[in-house]
Amino acid sequence: MQIKELIRDILKAFLTGLLLFLALAAAGFVFGFLTGGKTAAAGIETAKNLMYLGAAAVLFILAGLIMHRGKHADSFQAEENGWRKHFRAAGIRAVFGAAAAAAICLGAMLDLLQRLL
């Protein structure tokens, strides 16, 4: 049962990260489109760069969480209406890792789209 909940939590974190970074990519596309001569290539380039920048930021936070394996790293997870309400089995490190993987996958898809156009 614990494995099933862990997989569900990681998939939930991946999809949440995907939706968050998809919204960020859409905003980046619009910004790149408007400032880059109104071409789709400029918008895709900006969105892709923003995805990789966001993934790097999340991975940087994840590295700090891994290095800080002390007693305070997971202390906020004990709240009833907080973390454990949404993620029962996954810890903060797994959730941040899944969100970073979502950003990297989205950036790779935008990179492929850029190469095809």
WOPE-V380709 format. One record per run of one state. SS is the DSSP state (@ for helix, = for strand, . for the rest). FROM is the first residue (numbers start at 0). TO is the last residue. If there is no record, write none. Layout:
# WOPE-V380709
ss->[SS;SS]
from->[FROM;FROM]
to->[TO;TO]
This chain:
# WOPE-V380709
ss->[.;@;.;@;.;@;.;@;.;@;.]
from->[0;1;35;39;67;74;78;82;86;91;116]
to->[0;34;38;66;73;77;81;85;90;115;116]
